[in-house]
Amino acid sequence: MLKDLYNFNNGNEDSCPEHPYIGIALNSSLLKNNWNLLKTAWGNISIETENWVDELLRMSEYEMEGTRTKRQASRRRRTLRIRKEYRILSDTERNNFHRAINMLKRDTSVRPNRYDALGLLHQRLVDDIHHGAAFLPFHRVLLVVCENALRQKIPGVTIPYWDSRLDKPLRDATRSIMWSNSFMGSVRGRVRNGPFRNWNTPAGPLVRNGGQIGDLFDHSTIRAILTRSRLHEIAEPNAVPPYDYEIRHGDVHQWVGGLMEPAETAGFDPIFYLHHSFVDYVWELFRRNQQRRGVNPTTDYPSEYGPASQGPRRPMRLGRLRNIHGMSSMYTSRIYSYEPAPTCSYTNTNCGSKYLRCITRSGTPRCVSVEIISRRQSRRTRRRRRRTRRTNRSRSRRGRRGKRQALNETAVAEVDTFSDGYVGPIYTDQMISPVNDICPSTNPYNVIQNMYLMNGLSDTRVWVYVPVKIVYKRQPEQMQFDSFPVKRGQLDAFQDIYDPTGYSSLIDLFPVKAQPRTCGEMDSIFTKVAVHSDGLNYHGSYREFALLDARQPFDSSIMYVAVKSPQMGPTDVVLTAYGPCGNVCKPHCRDLMGGYKHCDGSIKLTNRGPKGYGEDYGDAVRMLWNAPGPDHLPTINESDIFLHFVCD
């Protein structure tokens, strides 16, 4: 039986909670008890992993020892490990980094293997190291542990950092060189190319769902973080937007998606360490700013630190270290340092790598990643370049002015073909996306590959499907479409035939609002609405999206969202939906009279009938649709849809 987990609002819209995750707050004790059970089910960190981590930390003891003379200090500074942006690495450095990771993956002397043992370490400590002051110190030490593990395999290897700001301006960041065969491999679905192709992990196959939700870092986000002076201003529980660094870092986790999205499984994807290396790099910039402002970063541990496990003297669970030890300045003065992020200027457009380009037309010169292109695109671009050269030679005969005009009219970026033969920039000056475009992509280039991970078990058979209806109302800032009425044989180009404000029967439902357009993702013939389910009494989530016709005043779509099967006990879950620019859709639940009322999207499933869910996807579809045979009209029984979302 499917029913609302909480009371309706008795028709009082003002009392309806607006926060899409209000159900989580209402069930905090339930979540906490279930999470404790989950950690028990996962088990403790193995003794062999603990011993290995101790060994890895001892590798840094010599580097952490104090120096006695200035000569020794100078010598040590010259031998610091240098972490660079991933695309700045030489091909040899990058290949060694990949090889070292795969060597850890194949080494089963620590179960299940040395690479996944570190991922399991992060998984089993996940509740103790997030959403509090220990977040940055812990991950700093974890990076050193992982880096030492890599150096056991190939001496000299360091963990590069992934500066996702370099990918942010791309129209489609999933086509960045980052996700090519020579770098991280695919970011769409199961990773089937690149150095980590066909990996299996303790949480299932290595999967990513790039660009579906979340966001990459941008320059304004980092600038905001660096304006603060104290750790409590950027760390939970006291940091507020836009300065909550942990939340901002989580946006990138969500953007990569797949295993990277849940903190429990993120450590199984190698991109986790590159992302956290950049997070640590920015924190180091923050700490240097603190020193310039007279704040001692080694003692700036917040007095309000969040969960008890994140107290400054509480064990870090990495060797014998405590949380406060992650604040030491010795890591970046005696062990490693960072090469500054790539930059360029009008006078120096060299970004230091053939995989980066300096883009100057966005107002401020910025280094931007090159993109992956197909062989067909590459041939087409080469032909365009040849035509451009012929045009330029022809126009050059008309004088210098004509030549400059030709170059401006045909500005196309040069294409390089790299080792895998598929990559190069597809930028033209007209294709630069605004740096402040924060909307997720609406292009349905790929479906979402969910991991069906519930309480540590990855298996579709422990999930069921709940039908959900999405009702979409055209937004006032929706683009105008080039379809016009015809009057006396002439197009009336001043009125979009789909624009509801042009009709007296609809204008009262669509009041004209004079507001700036803030999200370019409205510029599409369809709209993508994301729907999430997040367990309240189980640990697991599911992601899906619906496509709706953006031209119509109203449109609807039915989708099927997976939640935990109630066969082993009742399922408490919260469902949320939002549009392409983050507009939260309002949930409506069926009441006892057969109508719908505002609710908070939290529902309970039991195994008593009528169920209101399907045991699998096919069962859920058949539950709604009546299709007696090929010669009969399929009809739908919407009375079995308990939850509607209205996106207006």
N, C-alpha and C positions, 0 to 999 in steps of 0.2 A: 504493500500500500504506500502510495506516494502522498505526502502531506507537507504542509508548511511547518518548518521546525520552530518558528516563533509566531507570536500573535500577530494578526493583521492590525492595521492602524485604524480600524473602524471608520474608514472613509476620511480621516483627517490627514490630508496630504502634508500639512506642515510637520506632522510628527514622524513622517517617513524618513528614515535615516538616509542621507545622501551618499555617505561613504560606501563604496562598493564592497569593502571588506568588513562591514560592521559585524557580520556574523562571526568573524574570527575573534573580535574583541569580546563578544558575548560568550564565547566558548574557550577563553584562554586557559581555564583550569582543565577543561577536557583535552585541549591540545597538549598541555604540559604533561598530563598523565599518560596520554598516548605516546608522546615523544619519548618519555622515559622508558616505556615498554619497548618502543622501537629500538632505542639504543641498547637495551638488554638483548633484544633479538639479534642485533648485529654482532654482539659480542665485544669483548675488550680487545685492545691492541695486543697483538701477539708478542710473546717474549722475544722471539727472534727479530721482529721488527723493532722493538725497543732497543735491543742490543745493537742492531745495525745503526739506528739513529744515533746512539751514543758514540759509535765508531765514527760516524760522519761528522759529528760535532767536534770530536777530538782532532779531526783533520784541521780544524780552524784554530785550535788552541795556540799553535805556534804563531799563526798570523795575528792572533789577538793579544799575544804577550806584549808588555810594554817594552819600548826601546830605551836603551841606556845612553846612546850618544846621538848627536845630530847627524853624524855620518850614517849610522844605522837607520835613523828615521828617514833620511833622504833615500837610502837604498830601498827601503820597504815601500815608499811611495812610488818608486819607479816600477815596482813589481806588483802593484795592485791589479786585481782582475778588472777588466774594463768591459762593462755591459753596454752594448750598442743597440740602436734600433735595428730590428730584424732585417730590414731591407738594405741597411748599410753594410751588413756582413759581406765579406768576400764569399765567392762560391765555395771555396774550401772550408771557411769557417762555418758556413751554413750547413754544408754536408756533414761536417764533423758533429755538429750539434744534433742533426737528425740521426746520425749513426749511433751516437751515444745513447739517445733515448731508446732506440730499437734494441741496443745491446742490453739495457736495463730490462726491457720488456721480455727479452728472451732468457734472462737469467732467473731461474726458478730456485736459486739457493735460499731465497727468502720468499715464502709463499704469499700469494699465488705466483708472483714474480716481483722483481725489485721495483719496477715502475708502478705497478698497481698497488704494491704495498704502501707506497707513499699516498696514493689516492685513497686507499682505505683508511690510512691514518687521518687524513683530512676529513673523511666522511664520519668517522667515529668521534671526532672532536667538534663537529660542525656546530653543535648547539652551545659549546663553551667558548667559541672564538669569533662569533658573529654578533652584531647588534650591541656592541659595547666598545669600551676603550682599548681592549686587547686586540682588536681586529688588525690594526696596522703592525704593531710589534710582533704578533704571532706570525703573520705572513712574511715579514721580513726574515725571521729566523728560518721559516719553512723553505724560503727560496735558497738560503745558504745551504740547508740540508740537501735539497734536490741538486743544487749546483755541485756540491761535493760528491754526490752519487754519480753524476755525469762525469766528473773528473777522475773518478775511480776507473772509468772505462776508457776515456780519452783525456789525458792530461791537457790542461789549457783551455778546455771548453768552458764557456760562460753562458748564462741564460740571457738571451737578448730580450729587449722589450718591444712590445707591439704598441706603437703610438697610433691609436685608431683615429686620431685627429687627421691623419694623412689620408684616410679613406672617407671621412665624413663628407667632403664636398662632391664626391662622385655621385652621378645620377643613380647609379646602381652599385652600391658598395660591395655587393656579393660578387661583382666581377673584378674586384681588386686583384692585383698580382698576389696578394696574400693568400688567395684561395686557389692558386694554380698548382700544377703538378710539381713544380720546383720548390714550392714553399709549404703551406699547411695542408694542401689538398682541398677538396671540395667543401663548400659550406652549405650545400643543399642536399639534404637527405643523408643516406649512409655514405661515409667517406670511402670512395672506391678508387681514388687516385692519390698521388702524392706519397710522401715517405711513410705515412701511417695508414695506408690503404688497407681495407678489410680487417682492421683491428677488431678484436673482441675484448670486452672489459667485464669486470664483475657485475656491471649494471646492464650488460647487453652489448650489441655492436656499437661502434663509434658513429654517432649520428649528430648532425648539426641541422639547424633550421634557420639559416641566416636571413635577417631582415624581416622576419615575420612580426616580431614585437621588439620592444626595447629600443635602444639608441646607442650610437657610438659617442665617444667623447668629442667635444668641440673646444675651440680655444676659449670661448666665453666661460665654459664650465670650469676649466682649469684656472683661468684668471680669477674667478670668484673664490675658488678654494685658497688661492695664494694671497688673497687680501686679508685673510684671518691671521691671528697671531698666537692663538692658544689651541691646544689639541682638542679641548672640549667643544670648541666652536665648529670643528669639522667631523667629530666622532659622535656616534650615538652614546647615550640616549638624549643628549642635549642639543645636538646640531639641528639646524632648521634649514629648509631649502632656501637658496640653492647651494648651501655649504655642506650638506650632509654627504661626505665623501663616500661612505660605504654604500649609500643608496645610489649615488651616481655611478659607482663602479658596478653595481648590480645591473644597471641598464645595459651595459656592454655584455654581461653574462646572458641576459635575456636576448639581446640582439643575435648573438651566436646561436643560442638555442640548443636543442638536443640535450646532450649530457652536460653542456656548460650551464644550462639554465638553473637546475636545482643545485644548491651549494653542496648537497651530499654526493653528487656524482661529477661535479665540475673537474675535480682533480684527475679524472681518467682521460681527459682530453688535453693533449700537450699545449693547446693554446691558452689553457688556464695559467701556466707559468709565465708565458709571455705577457699576458694581460696584467698579472700581478707584479711582474717586473716593472711595468710602466707605472702602476699604482704606487710602487715603492719609490720609483724615480721622482714622481711628483711630490711624494711625502718628503723626500730628501731636499727638494727645492724649498718646501714649506719649512723644514727645520733650519735651513740656512737663513731664510728670512727671519725666523725666530731669533737666531743669534744676532743678526743685524739690528733687531728691535729690542735687544737686551733681555730676551727670554732664553733660559737654559733648556734646550729641548730634552736633555737626558732626565730631567726631574719634572717635566711638565705632564705628569700622569694625572688625569682628572680625578677629583675627589668623588664625583658622581660618575661611576664607571659602568653602570648597567648590571647585568647578572652577577651574582656572587662569584662565579667562576672567573670573572674578569677583574677581580681585585688585583692591585699591583703585586702583592706578595703571594698570590695563588699560583700553584704549579702550572707551567705552560704545557706540560705533557710532552715536551721535547727535551729529552735528557733530564738534567737536574735544574734546568732553567726555570725562572719565574717570569711572570708577565713583564715586570719592570725591567728585566734584563734586555728585552727587545727595544728599549729606549736608548741603549748605549750608543755613543757616537763611534765606538771602535769598529763597528761593522764597515762603515764607509771611510774610515781613516786607516784601517789596517788590513781589510780583506778585499773590498771591491769599491769601484767607483763607476760613475755613469758618464758616457760620452753624451754631450748635449744633443737634444733632439734636432733633426735636420731643419735648417732654415735657409732662406734665400732672400735676395734683395733685388732692386732694380739694377744695381751695378754688378751683382754676382748672382747669377741664376743657376749656379751649380749646387744641387742638393746633395752631392756626394755619392750618388748611386745612379746607375742606369735604370733602376726600377722606380725612380722618383722624378717628377718634373716640377719646375717652378712655374706656377700660374700667377700672372700679374694682373689679369683683368678683373679680379674680384675686389679690387680696391687696395688690398694689402698683399704684397708678394707672399705666397705660401707654397711650401712643398706639398705635392699631392701625389698619391700613388698612381702608377700606370695601371691599365686595365687589361683584362684577358679579352682577346678577340679570337674569332674563328678564322680558319684559313681563308674562307670565302670573304670575310670582312677584310682580312689582310690584303688579299689580291685586289679587292675593290678600292681600298685606300691607296695602294700603290699605283693603280691606274689613275686615281684622282690626283696623286702627286705628279705623275707624268704630264697630265693635262695642265696642271697648275704651272709646271715649268715651261711648257710650250706657250701658255698664255702670258707668262711673265716675260719670256724672251720677246714675244711679239709686241707686248706693250712697252717694253723697255726702249724700243725704237722711237716711241713718241716722247721720250724725255724722262727725266728723273721723276717728275710729278706723276706721270702715268704709271711708272713702275711702282711707286709707293701705293698708289690707288689699287693696283692689281694685287699687291701683296695683302693689303687690308681686306679686299673683297674675297680672297681665297685662302684665308688663314687656316691652315690645317696642321695639326701636330704630326711630326715625323714618327714613323712606325719603326720600332725595332722588333726583330724576331729573336727570341731568346732560346735557351737550351731545349725547351719542349716544343718550340715552333708555333706556339699559339698565343703569345702574349705581346702586348704593346699598348700604347695609349690610344684611345679612340676619342680623345678630347679635340674639340675645336673651340675657338674662343666663344662661340655661341652656345656651347653645351655646358658651361660652368654652372653648377647648381649654387643657389645662395648658401652661404656658410651658415645662416641662421635658420635654414629649413630643418625643423625638428620632427617632421612627421614621418612615421614608418611607411615603407613602400606599400602601395596597394596593388602592384602588379602580381597577379596570381601565377607567377612563373613556376611555382612548385607547391605541392601539398605539404602539410606538416607531418613529419614522421615522429609520432609520439612514442615514448619508450615504455608506456604502460607499467611504470615503476610504482609499486605500492608497498610500503613498509619493507623496502629492500628487495622485493621480489619483482622481477620484470617478466610479466606473463599476461597476455591478452585475456586469458580465460578467467582471471579474477576480477574482470571489469564487466559492467553492463552499460547499456546505452539508454539515455533519457532523451526523448524528443523535446526540442525547444523551438519556439517560433520567434523570428526576428521581424519586427515591423519597423520600416525605415520611412521617415518623413524627410522630404527634400530640404536641405539646409538653405537659409537665406543667402549664404555666400557661395552656393553651388555655382559652378561655371555655367555660362550660357552655351547652348549647343547650336551649331549652324544648321538649324532646320526652321524655316520661316513660313508664315502663311502667305498665300498668294491672293492679291486683290486686283481684279481687272487685268489679270495676266502679268502683274508685276510682283516681284518679291518684296515683302515688307521686312527689310533687314533690321528694323528697329525693334522687332518683337520675336523672341524665341517661342516657337509654338509649344514647347514643353514648359515654359515659365508659368507657374501657377499664378503669379501676381498680375498676369495679363488677362485674367478671367474674373468677372464679377462674382461668379459662384464659388471661387476658391480664395479670393484675395483676403477674406476675413480669417482664413485658416493659415495664411502665409503673410503675416505683416512684414512690410519692407523695413529692414534694419540697416541703417547706415553704419557699417562697421568695416574696418580694414580686413582684407583677406590675410590670414595668418598662416595658412597651410596650403601648399601647392598640391597636396594629395586629393583635394576636392576636384582637381582638373582631370576627371576621368569619366568615361561613360558608365562606369560601374563604381560601386562603393563596397569596400571590404569591411565587414564588422567582425571583430575578434570575439570569441566566446571562450571563457576559461572555467574549468571546474577545479576547486581546491578543497581537499579533504579537511574536515573539522575533527573527526575522530579517527582519522587514518592519515598517513603521510604519503601524499601522492597528488598529482595534478595532471590535467589534460588540456590541450590547446587545439582549437579548431577555428575556422572562420567561415562566414557566409558571404556570398556575392549577391549584391542587389543592384537593380537598374537605377542609376543615379539620375536619369532623365525624368522619371515619373514623380508626380507629387507624393504618392505613397507606393511602397512596394513591400513585399514580404517574402520570407524564405523560411523553410523548415530544415533544421539540421539535427544531428544526433550526437550528443555529448556523452563521453564515457565517464563513469564514476565507479567507485568500488562496489563490487557485488555484495548485496545484503545477505547472501546465503550463510555467511559465517557471523552474522550479527547485523544490527541496524547500521545504515550508512548515513552519516551527517556530512553534508557538503554544501559549499556556497558556490553559486554560479554568478559570473559577472560578464558583461558585454560592453564593448566600447567601439566607437567608430575610428576611422583612419587617422584622425587628428587628436585622439584621446578623449573624445566626447563620450561621457559615460551614459549608457543606455539604462532606462528605468525598468526594473523588474516588476512584473505583475503575476500574481499567483491565483489559481482558481480557488474560489471559496465554496462553501457548502451549498450555496444556491445555484451554482453553475456559472456564475459570473466571475469577473477578475477584479482584484484589488491590488493596490500597491503593497509590495512586500520588500524584504531585503535580499531576496535571491537565495536564502538558505532553505534547504529542503531535507527531509528525512525519507529514506527508503527502507522498507521492511520486506520480508518475503511473503507477507499476507496479501491476498488478492483484494481488489484488482491491483495488479502490480504497477502499471504506469511506466514500465521500462521493458526493454528487450534484453534477453539473455546474451544476444550478440547483435551485431549491426543489422544483419538480415532480419532477425526477429523484430527489431525495433521498427524497421521500415514496414514490414508486413503488418505490424500492430496498427499502424496508421492507415495504410493504403489497402483498399479493397479492389483487387484486380481479378475478377472471376476467370477471365480468359483473354486471349488475344483479340477477340472480336467485341469485347465489352469495354466501356469507358471506365478507366480507373477513377475511383472516388476516394476522398480522404475523410477520416473521422477525426476532426480536430478536438473532440471532447476528451481525447486521451492525451492532449498536450496540457500539462499542468502549469508550465512556466512560459510566459511571453516576455520579450524585451521590446520596449518601444524606444527607438533611437531618434530623438527629435531635438 
